[in-house]
Each structure stands twice: as structure tokens, then as C-alpha cells.
Amino acid sequence: MEGVIQGHRDGHGYVVRDDGEGDIYLPPNEMRAVLHKDRVKARIVRHDRKGRPEGRVVEIIERPPQPIIGRLLHESGVWLVAPEDKRYGQDVLIPKGATGLAKPGQVVVVELTEPPSLYGQPVGRVKEVLGEIDDAGMEIEIAVRKYGVPHEFSDACIGLARALPDKVRPQDKRHRVDLTDIPLVTIDGEDARDFDDAVYCEPAKVGRGKGWRLLVAIADVSSYVETGSSIDIDAYDRATSVYFPRRVIPMLPEKLSNGLCSLNPEVERLCMVCDMLVTATGEIYAYQFYPAVMWSHARFTYTEVASILANTRGPEAIRRKDRVTDLLNLHDVYGALLKARNQRGAVDFETTETQIICDENGRIERIVPRVRNDAHRLIEESMLAANVCSADYIQQSKHPGLYRVHEGPTPEKKDILRGYLKAIGVPLTISEDPLPAEFQRIAEATKERPDAQQIHTMLLRSMSQAIYTPINAGHFGLAYDAYTHFTSPIRRYPDLLVHRVIKAILVNERYELPVLPTPGEAHEKLARRLASRVKAPANRLKKPPPPLSREMQAWEAAGLHCSANERRADEASRDVEAWLKCKYMREHLGEEYSGVVTAATTFGVFVTLDQMYVEGLVHITELGGEYFKFDEARQELRGERTGIRYAIGSRVRVQVSRVDLDGRKIDFRLVREGEELVTRAMKDKGVPSGGGRGGASGVPAKSSTKRAAKKAATAEPKSSIQALKAAVKKVAGKSKSRKTRR
């Protein structure tokens, strides 16, 4: 069978099979002649002690041209690069004349010149020097190359962008509705630089009752980015903007993303408008699309709008008095749309998103929760309404396009969720063909329970990931029959395609996709993953469905490409955030924090710290001196002797015990309630304590832990702290006297 090698940082690896069946384990000796990401043919030779199918690589089918990023080392006269991504498993030898201008210790990009073999390491040459490991933004430079994120625009793209005008010209306004007198405004975050949506609302008679006219104006990127142009090719290659702390890798050149297309205040801009009539119950009674020219009358932040809505006589409202009535109208239509959302039973779980605040050198200063207020929700509901109208418009016209499809849970996920709800005593469950309302009902019914967060997490995990596809299957989470992305063409390529389709329909034409570059590795990976979800049908149709037309195949390829690169962007962003968090937590080694269990596995529990919003692993060996068994139904670890349980939502206290920057991993040690401070002090001093363990394997605690004891010892005097002080002195004295006797 064929598959792709997935290396593991411990030296072994897996073959991820193309047919979607279980991965094949490769022991370290089998990994010597192959590399992470190689496409191979393998066969199963045995099953190991754990019952895993163990394989042997028969043939290397394809070795994708992949740069390896790592640090250049000079050891015993030999130059080598230690890969930053430990899944590669082997250092790369660099011949003496192939180091270029790189110096020892610097981060470099290596191009392989000789592959690895059973008896020899891979050989390569330094292709690019990124700089020192501690340089500001180095983690981003590594991530964009590690995940293959395009980060440099082609010369042709830059040249074409330069040739574009700096502002809207008179000829650009032809055949457009003039909305410059309509007080459209933008509402975004404080740090936003590209504004692709503006809104306006006023009361209106809808049918026989009262309602609102809601205008959602979106930057008309398609007017400047022509199909098949060099800007279009670069934009398709990226498929999305990638957001990192302190840096964005945009889908479009800055002249477009922050200038000509951005709906900046008090300048004319071209836009595509979704003009809607909304009833008092939140139903979209009618809508129309048209190209227009607009003038943003104000640039608001979410915080500012929330303050005005909370107090219409406050200082923010006085400063913006001309726009207060418009904002109140927007809030009123939001209330109606929210009613409709609740009526159709869309899933709406409150989750905590975080934002990393960095200093000028790119180091984390703090991690703060992103608090969603009514201003966020107001914009969100307005955008959802416009996206639904765009999907309906494309569907009604029978023109192909890209839908944003979110399918319901898979049979396996449904079974796990049902078992879990039953195990924890929730009287509600989901049906065989569940509706989103069933999930929302469970969330509402359990929101007052102490384990509500745990239940909501499990409800979320049972959902599938959304994808872009020309075959509409509805959006499960939002409870829409048809949904697409129309509102962010500056940063998402599918939205740009949707704009082009809508424009074509408006003039009774048919939009044709350009001949686009061959989809890359991310596309292939996602295609295999999606294909593996589809099981052979039990009942076969007498007549197989007709194959997709060439046009639909092209749209399907575009959808896969955009979905895969959305995943790629997410992975790169997560990698950078994990690196920053690890670097941040290295400064807090030995310190104790309270936290909550966010996942339970066979090998331990993941804990997220309350104040830091950082996740780390408490390995199963750190949970206590007994055997812990993983209960899949309850998603918890349970001690066989004591019955103590660690489940999602359990509150714990932990100590930061280890940080692995290369592996992006943080390890915590559980601080059990009732654990004697004396015992802990003895561990911190490296002295055995009657069968207690200093770590996962009985080794003494590291020096970083001593700082915690020292810190505790200098805290305000309490009886337990005094006991700790005495214990530390006593242990130190004994250790000293032992050394003297020796």
C-alpha cells in the first residue's frame, strides 16, 4: 500500500495510508533511509507488542523538494544542520564549501543534495541564512518556510500592483450606484489595517410590517484583480492571508490590501453591496446585489461601539453624536437577526479566544482573552446575512461557485458523544440524523452545571471542519441550507471568486475559472483526508451518478486548494503561537498556577492555565503512584486504587516543570492538594522522601524548581510556610553534614 511518511521526533515514524486505513508504524531503523513527507510504498511485516501494524518501506515513490530549516553546527571539524522540525530525525551533513556565508549557531535553510541511506546521513547545502535564533520574528521566518507559506510576491505581481491607480478615478465609477451620501461605517478591532466591510442600517417598511434596510458594502477587489493576472496567480497560491502576532502575510500586495481596496475613512472606494430588507423577526425578506462607490463616514472600533451602545450619553457617544442613531439601528436589526438565529437552532457556544500581546522585540508581554461584545456580534450577524444572500443568489442562478460547507458529525463522533452524555448523566442526547438545534438544546440545558465547559467542549469536538466546495451540502453549525463566503475578499480567495460569480450573474454572463497552478502538497493531503472519510455505500444505485463536468472538477480543485491552504495557514499560526508560548513559559519554570483540564488522553491530561491561557501536559506518570485508566466514554483518566478522576473541566494546580522549545511542548507537574510542603521541599532539594518521586522517573527535581521553594519560603508567614522554612533548613543542614562526613 502507498502513503506518506510522517516522522516522529523520537526517531520512529508512520506511513499515513492513502486509503484512509490505520497508520503503519515504522521503527527507527526503517526511518534511516527515508524522510518526513516522502511518498512511499510499504508493506506490513508484523504487529508489535501494542498491536500496531509494523511496516517495511519497499520503495520511495516520490521525494518532494522540501527545504529543511535548522541551526548550523560545527562539531569536531564537521559541519551539520540540526533540523528545527524534529520529525526529520537526522542531522544533515554540510560539505565544507557548502555553508555559504552562514556562521555556527545561525538558523539556515538547507537544500538536500544527497538523500539519506541505511548507512549514511543526508547531505545538503545552505541555501539561505535566516539569522540568529533569538532574532525578533525568527519564529515566523521558520514557520513560513516549514509550512511552505508563500511570503514573497512575484516581480510581475509587484509590478502590476505598482501600475494600479492610487485612488478611485472617474472612469471607475461608471455603471455603479453612488452611495457616497449613505453614512456607511467600518467597525473593526483596534489593530485592524485592512477594512473590507462597511455597514449601514435604517428603519424601513417591510411587507406590511416594520423592519430594517441593512446595507453590507464589501471591498470590490475583483475590480482590480483580474482573472488570471499575475496578482491573481499570487493570490490563488496564497489562498488566504496568514495572521501571526505582530505580522500579517497578506494575500494581496499592500497597495491593495491596505490602500486601494481597504474601505478607509473619508475616501471614495469601489464596493459590492448586499442590500437587504429584514423583518422584525429577523427574516431576510428581500435582497439585491450591485456594484457601488462609497465613502466611509467613520472608522469605529468594537470597544468604541460597545461603549456607545452601553451609554448613549457617554463621552464616546458625544464625540460621535452624528452616528449614534445609525449604530442603534444596527443594534436593533442585530437583535432581530439573533432571534432568527435562535429560532433556527444554530449552534452558538461561548469559547475563550486569546490574543498574544508582544513587546517591540517580539517577546510575549501577556496573553489576554478576546472578549466578544455586542459590537462583535452585531457585525458578525450582518456578515452572516450577506453571506447567506450570496449563497442563495448563486444557487438560484444555477451558476457554479464555492460554498462554505459544514457537515454534521461523523457516525464515530456521534457514538462517542452519545456515550459521553450518557456516562455523565445528561438526560438529553442526539438523534441518528441530528439537527444543530439538538446540540444547542444540550448546551442550553447544561450551562448551569459545574462541568458545562467540559460538555460544551465535547459538543464542539464532535463537529466536522468546514470546507470550500462547489457541491452545496449546507452549513450544519449555522443551520443554513446554503452558505458561502462573500465578506472578506481582501484576505480570502474564495470570497474573491464569489464576487466574480455574482458580477457575472448580474450581467447574464458565466464566470470561467482561470487555468490555475497545480494544487500543491497541502491540497493532496486534504484530498486524501476527505476521501478517507467516505465509506463504501451499503446499497448501490442501479445507475451510478454522472461524473463531474470539467467545469465542476475545476471548481472542486479550487475548493480543495483553498480549504487546504486555510489549514496550512492555521497550522503555521499555531506553530508560531506555540513557540512564543514556550519561550514565555521558560521564564516561569518552577512556578505554580491553577488551571483546568482541557483534554484527557491515554498518556495524561492537558491543562490550560487560568491567568496565562497556556496549555501543557501533565504526563500520566505525574498523576500519582497508582495505575490510571483512560475512560473513553467519560473522556477522563481514573485512578484504579483511589478512584480519583481527571476529566475535561477538572480544576487542578500545577507547576511548570519542563519546556521544550524545539518540540513546542510544555510539561506540568501536578501539585496535589494535601501534598505536604515538607515533601515538596525535600524533592526540590533533591533528597528522596520515603518512596516519593522527584519526577516522572524518580529523578530529582531540577534547579528551576528550587526557585519555587525559595519563592514560597519568602511569602507572607503562615504556619505551613513556617513548616516549609524549617524543613528546607533541616534538609539543607543534613545535606551539608553528609558532604562533610564524606
Sequence and secondary structure as in RCSB ss.txt:
>XXXX:A:sequence
MEGVIQGHRDGHGYVVRDDGEGDIYLPPNEMRAVLHKDRVKARIVRHDRKGRPEGRVVEIIERPPQPIIGRLLHE
SGVWLVAPEDKRYGQDVLIPKGATGLAKPGQVVVVELTEPPSLYGQPVGRVKEVLGEIDDAGMEIEIAVRKYGVP
HEFSDACIGLARALPDKVRPQDKRHRVDLTDIPLVTIDGEDARDFDDAVYCEPAKVGRGKGWRLLVAIADVSSYV
ETGSSIDIDAYDRATSVYFPRRVIPMLPEKLSNGLCSLNPEVERLCMVCDMLVTATGEIYAYQFYPAVMWSHARF
TYTEVASILANTRGPEAIRRKDRVTDLLNLHDVYGALLKARNQRGAVDFETTETQIICDENGRIERIVPRVRNDA
HRLIEESMLAANVCSADYIQQSKHPGLYRVHEGPTPEKKDILRGYLKAIGVPLTISEDPLPAEFQRIAEATKERP
DAQQIHTMLLRSMSQAIYTPINAGHFGLAYDAYTHFTSPIRRYPDLLVHRVIKAILVNERYELPVLPTPGEAHEK
LARRLASRVKAPANRLKKPPPPLSREMQAWEAAGLHCSANERRADEASRDVEAWLKCKYMREHLGEEYSGVVTAA
TTFGVFVTLDQMYVEGLVHITELGGEYFKFDEARQELRGERTGIRYAIGSRVRVQVSRVDLDGRKIDFRLVREGE
ELVTRAMKDKGVPSGGGRGGASGVPAKSSTKRAAKKAATAEPKSSIQALKAAVKKVAGKSKSRKTRR
>XXXX:A:secstr
 EEEEEE TTS EEEEETTS   EEE HHHHTT  TT EEEEEEEEE TTS EEEEEEEEEE     EEEEEEEE
TTEEEEEESSGGG S EEE GGG TT  TT EEEEEEEE  BTTB  EEEEEEEEE TTSTTHHHHHHHHHTT  
 S  HHHHHHHHHS SS  GGGGTT EE TTS  EEEE TT     EEEEEEEEEETTEEEEEEEEEEE GGGTS
 TTSHHHHHHHHH B EEETTEEE SS HIIIIIISS  BTSEEEEEEEEEEEETTS EEEEEEEEEEEEB EEE
EHHHHHHHHH TTSHHHHHTGGGHHHHHHHHHHHHHHHHHHHHHT       EEEEEE TTS EEEEEEE   HH
HHHHHHHHHHHHHHHHHHHHHHT    EEEB    HHHHHHHHHHHHHTT S    SS  HHHHHHHHHHHTTST
THHHHHHHHHHTS   EEESS   BTTTTBSS    S TTTBHHHHHHHHHHHHHHTT            HHHHH
HHHHHHHH    SS  SS      HHHHHHHHHHHHHHHHHHHHHHHHHHHHHHHHHHHHHTTTT EEEEEEEEE
ETTEEEEEETTT  EEEEEGGGS SS EEEETTTTEEEETTT  EEETT EEEEEEEEEETTTTEEEEEE  TT 
 HHHHHHHHTT   TT  SSTTS    HHHHHHHHHHHTSS  HHHHHHHHHHHHHHHHHHHHHHH 
